[in-house]
């Protein structure tokens, strides 16, 4: 295992120095922040349609909430194994799948892989008791944690709730740091304003409890110099905005108030991916209507002429599914979450666009844009929900889901029981060798499934056509 922890802390020290230098120039900071917020609010095609206007506003608000202007070291290094750890919300294998999909198809150059270890009903002390057996042998480089939902006890906050949570989370972080890993300390999620016990009052009470556990997680991350994923605030912010517009029937934290559907799970994935320091740049395709087209790494121009560009891409944008009002849709939460702005930018920029308006066709879908919009650049991933990458994306997603389903069976059905077997047969070499052989065979099977998912990840050939429209 490479010592990611040492590399990360070195990067954080450099970032702290840079920030301390900025702190001596408050006017410079204020100008930078104000300019960045203005870009977030106005620079992402605010005139295009309602979805992008709302998402641009969400980007500005999330940036303030999560301090996204501070320099963030890239946590993921080439070849890293990322372990996604948590309770039943993790065992749903949705946000863990979205994280793995992003690592696999959006940033394939990192060659990062993932494993999920969700366990229904688990609290932080439960994982602390099993992690040395269940997690450490995999030698993960990065570990994400998401506990607190069960630790809070589903009641009003009191200080005694935080004692075992803090002790167990400290134990988890300390052991993984000792093993050379980076721990992205995640805050707990949130309960739904409406569907949790069908009582807004009880939801408010328990979200206050979870906010206290969030603060413990944040303090632990700061003390250990590890990254922090503010899952709680991300979910509350998206939920408040979405329900204000879509109504109370639109749950973000799950129909039962606790276990999010795909919409809320995408919010969770966003919080963790942001904490990984990923810059969100999927690629830029630049089309000169009077000359040749060019593309950044991960995208190759096969041919370009008269506004028609044929490409082959080995980096995918993240793709979404479902309608725009269902909690069972990842697309529906996008107006209230800056996922595309922060993490999913596949930009098309056009120069020498002499006409006032153009029709851009990508795959089977077409949209109209002004010359100014195309010159500034449009985010294809945000503008075209139906695009040439959707079907290939779903093919890879099927393989990732199959692998993560196996991981649940492997961990909960087999590997975790080794703890008890070893206690029954202490210092028994035959038992120890048998356990090791089973562990190795399980990992071989997991790697077979991981390979199948990676094999499904293939280059995508696609065409963009830019045609001037009559006045």
C-alpha positions as CSV (number, residue, x, y, z in Angstrom):
1,X,0.0,0.0,0.0
2,X,1.4,3.4,-1.0
3,X,1.4,5.9,1.8
4,X,-1.4,8.1,0.5
5,X,-1.8,9.7,4.0
6,X,1.7,11.2,3.9
7,X,1.2,12.5,0.3
8,X,-2.2,14.0,1.2
9,X,-0.9,15.7,4.4
10,X,2.0,17.2,2.4
11,X,-0.4,18.6,-0.1
12,X,-2.6,20.0,2.7
13,X,0.4,21.8,4.2
14,X,1.1,23.4,0.8
15,X,-2.6,24.4,0.5
16,X,-2.5,25.8,4.1
17,X,0.5,28.0,3.2
18,X,-1.2,29.2,0.1
19,X,-4.4,30.1,2.0
20,X,-2.3,31.8,4.7
21,X,-0.7,33.9,2.0
22,X,-4.1,34.8,0.6
23,X,-5.4,35.7,4.1
24,X,-2.9,38.6,4.2
25,X,-4.7,40.0,1.1
26,X,-8.4,40.1,2.0
27,X,-9.4,42.3,-1.0
28,X,-7.9,39.8,-3.4
29,X,-9.8,37.0,-1.7
30,X,-13.1,38.9,-1.8
31,X,-12.7,39.8,-5.4
32,X,-11.9,36.1,-6.3
33,X,-14.8,34.8,-4.3
34,X,-17.3,37.3,-5.7
35,X,-16.0,36.7,-9.2
36,X,-16.3,33.0,-8.8
37,X,-19.8,33.2,-7.4
38,X,-20.8,35.4,-10.3
39,X,-19.4,32.9,-12.7
40,X,-21.4,30.1,-10.9
41,X,-24.6,32.2,-11.0
42,X,-24.3,33.6,-14.5
43,X,-21.6,31.8,-16.4
44,X,-23.3,28.4,-16.8
45,X,-25.8,29.2,-19.5
46,X,-28.1,31.1,-17.2
47,X,-30.2,32.1,-20.2
48,X,-30.6,28.6,-21.6
49,X,-33.4,27.0,-19.6
50,X,-34.8,26.7,-16.1
51,X,-32.9,23.7,-15.1
52,X,-29.5,25.3,-15.8
53,X,-30.6,28.6,-14.1
54,X,-31.5,26.7,-10.9
55,X,-28.4,24.6,-11.1
56,X,-26.2,27.7,-11.4
57,X,-27.8,29.2,-8.3
58,X,-27.3,25.9,-6.5
59,X,-23.7,25.9,-7.5
60,X,-23.2,29.3,-5.9
61,X,-24.9,28.3,-2.7
62,X,-23.1,25.0,-2.5
63,X,-19.8,26.7,-3.1
64,X,-20.4,28.9,-0.1
65,X,-21.7,26.0,2.0
66,X,-18.7,23.7,1.2
67,X,-16.0,26.3,0.8
68,X,-15.2,25.0,-2.6
69,X,-13.0,28.0,-3.3
70,X,-10.3,26.7,-1.0
71,X,-7.6,24.7,-2.7
72,X,-8.2,21.0,-2.3
73,X,-5.5,18.4,-2.8
74,X,-6.4,15.5,-5.1
75,X,-6.9,12.6,-2.8
76,X,-7.1,9.8,-5.3
77,X,-3.8,8.7,-6.8
78,X,-3.2,6.4,-9.8
79,X,-4.1,2.8,-9.0
80,X,-5.8,3.5,-5.7
81,X,-8.4,1.2,-4.1
82,X,-11.2,3.2,-2.6
83,X,-13.3,1.5,0.2
84,X,-16.8,2.8,0.7
85,X,-17.9,2.1,4.3
86,X,-21.2,2.7,6.1
87,X,-24.5,1.4,7.3
88,X,-27.7,0.3,5.4
89,X,-27.6,3.5,3.4
90,X,-24.3,2.4,2.0
91,X,-25.5,-1.2,1.7
92,X,-28.2,0.1,-0.7
93,X,-25.2,0.2,-3.1
94,X,-26.3,3.4,-4.9
95,X,-24.0,6.2,-3.8
96,X,-21.2,3.6,-3.7
97,X,-22.1,2.6,-7.3
98,X,-22.1,6.2,-8.4
99,X,-18.7,6.8,-6.9
100,X,-17.3,3.7,-8.5
101,X,-18.9,4.7,-11.9
102,X,-17.4,8.1,-11.7
103,X,-13.9,6.7,-11.0
104,X,-14.2,4.1,-13.7
105,X,-15.6,6.1,-16.6
106,X,-15.1,9.8,-15.8
107,X,-11.5,9.7,-14.6
108,X,-10.2,6.4,-16.1
109,X,-6.7,7.8,-16.3
110,X,-6.5,7.4,-12.5
111,X,-7.1,3.6,-12.8
112,X,-8.8,3.7,-9.4
113,X,-11.0,0.9,-8.2
114,X,-13.5,0.6,-5.4
115,X,-15.0,-1.8,-2.9
116,X,-18.1,-1.3,-0.7
117,X,-18.6,-2.6,2.8
118,X,-22.1,-1.4,3.8
119,X,-23.8,-3.1,6.7
120,X,-27.5,-2.7,7.5
121,X,-28.2,-1.3,10.9
122,X,-24.5,-0.7,11.7
123,X,-23.2,2.0,14.0
124,X,-19.6,3.3,14.1
125,X,-18.6,1.0,17.0
126,X,-19.8,-2.0,14.9
127,X,-17.5,-1.2,12.1
128,X,-14.6,-0.4,14.5
129,X,-15.0,-4.0,15.8
130,X,-14.9,-5.6,12.4
131,X,-12.7,-3.4,10.3
132,X,-9.4,-5.1,11.1
133,X,-10.8,-8.4,9.7
134,X,-13.2,-7.1,7.0
135,X,-11.3,-4.1,5.6
136,X,-7.6,-4.0,6.4
137,X,-6.7,-7.1,4.4
138,X,-7.8,-5.4,1.2
139,X,-5.2,-2.7,1.8
140,X,-7.3,0.3,0.7
141,X,-5.6,3.5,-0.1
142,X,-8.6,5.7,0.5
143,X,-11.6,5.0,2.9
144,X,-14.9,6.9,2.9
145,X,-17.0,6.6,6.1
146,X,-20.6,7.4,6.6
147,X,-21.9,6.7,10.0
148,X,-24.2,8.5,12.4
149,X,-27.7,7.8,11.2
150,X,-28.1,4.8,13.6
151,X,-25.6,6.2,16.1
152,X,-28.0,9.1,16.9
153,X,-30.6,6.6,18.2
154,X,-33.5,8.3,16.4
155,X,-34.1,10.7,19.3
156,X,-33.4,14.2,20.5
157,X,-29.7,15.0,20.9
158,X,-27.9,14.7,24.2
159,X,-24.2,14.8,24.8
160,X,-24.0,11.1,25.7
161,X,-25.0,10.2,22.1
162,X,-21.7,11.6,20.9
163,X,-19.4,9.8,23.2
164,X,-19.4,6.3,21.7
165,X,-19.6,7.8,18.2
166,X,-16.6,10.0,18.6
167,X,-14.6,7.1,20.3
168,X,-15.4,4.7,17.5
169,X,-14.8,7.1,14.7
170,X,-11.5,8.1,16.2
171,X,-10.6,4.4,16.4
172,X,-11.5,3.9,12.7
173,X,-9.5,6.9,11.5
174,X,-6.5,6.2,13.7
175,X,-6.2,2.6,12.5
176,X,-6.5,3.4,8.8
177,X,-4.0,6.2,9.1
178,X,-1.7,3.7,10.7
179,X,-2.3,1.5,7.7
180,X,-1.2,4.3,5.4
181,X,-4.6,5.2,4.1
182,X,-6.5,8.5,3.7
183,X,-9.8,8.6,5.4
184,X,-12.5,10.8,4.0
185,X,-14.5,11.4,7.2
186,X,-18.1,11.6,6.1
187,X,-20.8,13.3,8.1
188,X,-24.1,11.4,8.5
189,X,-26.8,12.1,6.0
190,X,-30.1,13.6,6.9
191,X,-33.7,12.5,7.4
192,X,-36.4,13.7,5.2
193,X,-38.4,16.8,6.1
194,X,-41.7,15.2,5.2
195,X,-41.5,11.4,5.0
196,X,-39.5,10.8,8.3
197,X,-42.2,9.6,10.7
198,X,-44.6,11.9,8.7
199,X,-43.6,14.7,11.0
200,X,-41.7,17.8,10.1
201,X,-41.2,18.5,13.8
202,X,-39.6,15.1,14.4
203,X,-37.5,15.5,11.3
204,X,-36.2,18.8,12.6
205,X,-35.4,17.3,15.9
206,X,-33.4,14.4,14.5
207,X,-31.6,16.4,11.9
208,X,-30.4,18.6,14.7
209,X,-29.0,15.4,16.3
210,X,-27.3,14.4,13.1
211,X,-25.9,17.9,12.8
212,X,-24.1,17.5,16.1
213,X,-22.7,14.2,14.8
214,X,-21.6,16.1,11.7
215,X,-19.7,18.5,13.9
216,X,-17.9,15.7,15.6
217,X,-16.9,14.2,12.3
218,X,-15.7,17.5,11.0
219,X,-13.6,18.1,14.1
220,X,-12.1,14.7,13.9
221,X,-11.2,15.2,10.2
222,X,-9.6,18.5,11.1
223,X,-7.7,17.1,14.0
224,X,-6.4,14.2,12.0
225,X,-5.7,16.4,8.9
226,X,-8.0,14.2,6.8
227,X,-10.6,15.4,4.3
228,X,-14.2,15.9,5.4
229,X,-17.3,15.1,3.3
230,X,-20.2,17.2,4.4
231,X,-22.9,14.8,3.4
232,X,-25.4,16.2,5.9
233,X,-25.5,19.8,4.7
234,X,-25.4,18.7,1.1
235,X,-28.6,16.6,1.6
236,X,-30.4,19.3,3.7
237,X,-29.6,22.0,1.2
238,X,-30.7,20.0,-1.9
239,X,-33.8,18.7,0.0
240,X,-35.0,22.2,1.1
241,X,-34.6,23.6,-2.4
242,X,-36.2,20.6,-4.2
243,X,-39.2,20.3,-1.9
244,X,-39.9,24.0,-2.0
245,X,-40.4,23.7,-5.8
246,X,-41.5,20.1,-6.4
247,X,-43.7,19.7,-3.3
248,X,-43.7,17.5,-0.2
249,X,-44.3,14.3,-2.2
250,X,-40.7,14.7,-3.5
251,X,-38.6,13.0,-0.9
252,X,-34.8,13.3,-1.0
253,X,-33.9,11.2,2.0
254,X,-36.1,8.3,1.1
255,X,-39.7,7.3,1.2
256,X,-39.2,6.0,4.7
257,X,-37.4,9.2,5.6
258,X,-34.0,7.5,6.1
259,X,-32.9,5.6,3.1
260,X,-32.5,7.9,0.1
261,X,-33.7,7.0,-3.4
262,X,-31.4,7.6,-6.4
263,X,-31.9,11.4,-6.1
264,X,-30.6,11.6,-2.6
265,X,-27.9,9.0,-3.2
266,X,-26.5,11.2,-6.0
267,X,-26.2,14.0,-3.5
268,X,-24.2,11.7,-1.2
269,X,-21.9,10.7,-4.1
270,X,-21.4,14.4,-4.9
271,X,-20.3,15.1,-1.4
272,X,-17.7,12.3,-1.3
273,X,-16.4,13.0,-4.9
274,X,-15.9,16.6,-4.0
275,X,-14.0,15.7,-0.9
276,X,-11.7,13.6,-3.1
277,X,-10.5,16.8,-4.7
278,X,-11.6,15.9,-8.3
279,X,-11.7,18.9,-10.6
280,X,-14.7,17.8,-12.7
281,X,-13.0,18.5,-16.0
282,X,-14.2,15.7,-18.3
283,X,-12.9,17.3,-21.5
284,X,-13.1,20.3,-23.9
285,X,-14.0,20.0,-27.6
286,X,-13.1,23.2,-29.5
287,X,-14.6,23.7,-32.9
288,X,-13.4,26.4,-35.2
289,X,-16.0,26.8,-37.9
290,X,-13.4,28.0,-40.3
291,X,-10.6,25.5,-39.4
292,X,-10.1,22.1,-37.7
293,X,-11.5,21.0,-34.4
294,X,-9.4,20.0,-31.4
295,X,-10.1,18.0,-28.2
296,X,-8.4,17.6,-24.8
297,X,-7.0,14.3,-23.4
298,X,-9.5,11.4,-23.4
299,X,-11.2,12.7,-26.6
300,X,-9.8,12.3,-30.2
301,X,-11.0,14.1,-33.2
302,X,-11.4,11.6,-36.1
303,X,-12.6,14.2,-38.6
304,X,-14.0,17.7,-38.7
305,X,-15.5,19.7,-41.6
306,X,-18.2,22.4,-42.0
307,X,-19.3,22.2,-38.4
308,X,-19.5,18.4,-38.2
309,X,-17.0,16.7,-35.8
310,X,-16.6,13.0,-35.5
311,X,-14.9,11.9,-32.2
312,X,-13.8,8.9,-30.2
313,X,-13.8,9.3,-26.5
314,X,-12.2,7.2,-23.7
315,X,-13.6,9.4,-21.0
316,X,-17.3,9.5,-20.4
317,X,-19.4,12.2,-18.8
318,X,-21.5,11.0,-15.9
319,X,-24.9,10.1,-17.2
320,X,-28.3,10.4,-15.5
321,X,-31.6,8.6,-15.8
322,X,-35.3,9.0,-15.0
323,X,-37.8,11.9,-15.3
324,X,-37.4,15.3,-13.9
325,X,-39.8,15.0,-10.9
326,X,-39.4,11.5,-9.5
327,X,-37.2,10.7,-6.4
328,X,-36.3,7.5,-8.2
329,X,-34.5,9.5,-10.8
330,X,-30.9,10.9,-10.6
331,X,-31.9,13.6,-13.2
332,X,-34.6,15.1,-11.0
333,X,-32.2,16.4,-8.3
334,X,-29.8,18.2,-10.8
335,X,-31.5,21.6,-10.6
336,X,-30.8,21.7,-6.9
337,X,-27.3,20.2,-6.9
338,X,-24.3,21.5,-8.8
339,X,-23.1,18.1,-9.9
340,X,-22.6,19.0,-13.5
341,X,-20.9,22.3,-12.8
342,X,-18.5,20.9,-10.2
343,X,-17.9,17.4,-11.4
344,X,-19.2,16.8,-14.9
345,X,-17.9,19.4,-17.4
346,X,-17.6,18.2,-21.0
347,X,-17.4,21.5,-22.7
348,X,-18.0,22.5,-26.3
349,X,-16.5,25.8,-27.4
350,X,-17.1,27.2,-30.9
351,X,-15.1,30.0,-32.6
352,X,-15.8,31.9,-35.7
353,X,-19.6,31.5,-35.2
354,X,-20.9,34.3,-37.4
355,X,-24.6,33.5,-37.3
356,X,-26.8,34.7,-34.5
357,X,-28.1,31.2,-33.5
358,X,-27.0,27.6,-34.1
359,X,-28.5,24.2,-33.8
360,X,-26.2,21.7,-32.1
361,X,-26.9,18.0,-32.7
362,X,-25.3,15.4,-30.5
363,X,-26.3,11.9,-31.2
364,X,-30.1,11.8,-31.6
365,X,-30.8,15.1,-29.7
366,X,-30.6,18.7,-30.9
367,X,-30.7,22.0,-29.1
368,X,-30.4,25.7,-30.1
369,X,-27.8,28.1,-28.8
370,X,-26.8,31.6,-29.5
371,X,-23.4,32.4,-30.9
372,X,-22.4,34.0,-27.6
373,X,-23.3,30.9,-25.7
374,X,-21.2,28.7,-28.0
375,X,-18.3,31.1,-27.9
376,X,-18.3,31.1,-24.1
377,X,-18.7,27.3,-24.1
378,X,-21.6,25.0,-23.3
379,X,-21.5,21.9,-21.0
380,X,-22.7,19.1,-23.2
381,X,-23.2,16.8,-20.1
382,X,-25.7,19.3,-18.7
383,X,-27.4,20.3,-21.9
384,X,-27.9,16.8,-23.3
385,X,-29.4,14.3,-20.9
386,X,-29.9,12.0,-23.8
387,X,-26.5,11.6,-25.4
388,X,-24.3,9.0,-27.1
389,X,-22.8,7.9,-23.7
390,X,-26.0,6.9,-21.9
391,X,-26.2,3.3,-23.2
392,X,-22.4,2.6,-22.8
393,X,-22.6,4.1,-19.3
394,X,-25.5,1.8,-18.3
395,X,-23.5,-1.2,-19.7
396,X,-20.6,-0.5,-17.3
397,X,-23.0,0.3,-14.5
398,X,-24.5,-3.2,-14.7
399,X,-21.1,-4.7,-14.2
400,X,-20.3,-2.4,-11.3
401,X,-23.6,-3.3,-9.7
402,X,-23.0,-7.0,-10.0
403,X,-19.6,-6.7,-8.4
404,X,-20.9,-4.6,-5.5
405,X,-23.7,-7.2,-4.9
406,X,-21.0,-9.8,-4.6
407,X,-19.0,-7.7,-2.2
408,X,-22.0,-7.6,0.2
409,X,-22.3,-11.4,0.1
410,X,-18.6,-11.8,0.4
411,X,-18.2,-9.6,3.4
412,X,-21.4,-10.3,5.3
413,X,-21.8,-13.9,4.4
414,X,-18.2,-15.2,4.6
415,X,-15.3,-12.9,5.5
416,X,-16.7,-11.3,8.6
417,X,-17.2,-14.8,10.2
418,X,-13.5,-15.4,10.2
419,X,-13.3,-13.3,13.4
420,X,-15.4,-15.9,15.2
421,X,-13.6,-18.9,13.7
422,X,-10.2,-17.6,14.7
423,X,-11.5,-17.1,18.3
424,X,-12.7,-20.7,18.3
425,X,-9.4,-22.0,17.0
426,X,-6.7,-19.8,18.4
427,X,-3.2,-20.2,17.0
428,X,-4.4,-23.0,14.7
429,X,-2.2,-23.0,11.6
430,X,-4.6,-25.2,9.6
431,X,-7.5,-22.9,10.3
432,X,-5.4,-19.8,9.5
433,X,-4.2,-21.2,6.2
434,X,-7.8,-22.3,5.3
435,X,-9.1,-18.8,6.1
436,X,-6.3,-17.2,4.0
437,X,-7.1,-19.5,1.0
438,X,-10.8,-18.7,1.2
439,X,-10.0,-15.0,1.4
440,X,-7.7,-15.2,-1.6
441,X,-10.4,-17.1,-3.6
442,X,-13.0,-14.6,-2.7
443,X,-10.8,-11.7,-3.9
444,X,-10.1,-13.6,-7.1
445,X,-13.8,-13.8,-7.8
446,X,-14.2,-10.1,-6.9
447,X,-11.4,-9.2,-9.3
448,X,-13.1,-11.3,-12.1
449,X,-16.2,-9.2,-11.7
450,X,-14.2,-6.0,-11.6
451,X,-12.5,-7.0,-14.8
452,X,-15.9,-7.7,-16.4
453,X,-17.1,-4.2,-15.5
454,X,-13.9,-2.6,-16.9
455,X,-14.2,-4.7,-20.1
456,X,-17.6,-3.2,-20.6
457,X,-16.0,0.3,-20.5
458,X,-15.2,0.9,-24.2
459,X,-14.4,3.9,-26.3
460,X,-17.4,5.7,-27.7
461,X,-17.6,7.2,-31.2
462,X,-19.9,10.1,-31.5
463,X,-20.7,13.1,-33.7
464,X,-21.4,16.7,-33.0
465,X,-23.0,18.9,-35.7
466,X,-23.1,22.7,-35.5
467,X,-25.4,24.3,-38.0
468,X,-26.3,27.9,-38.5
469,X,-30.0,28.8,-38.2
470,X,-31.8,31.3,-40.5
471,X,-32.6,34.6,-38.9
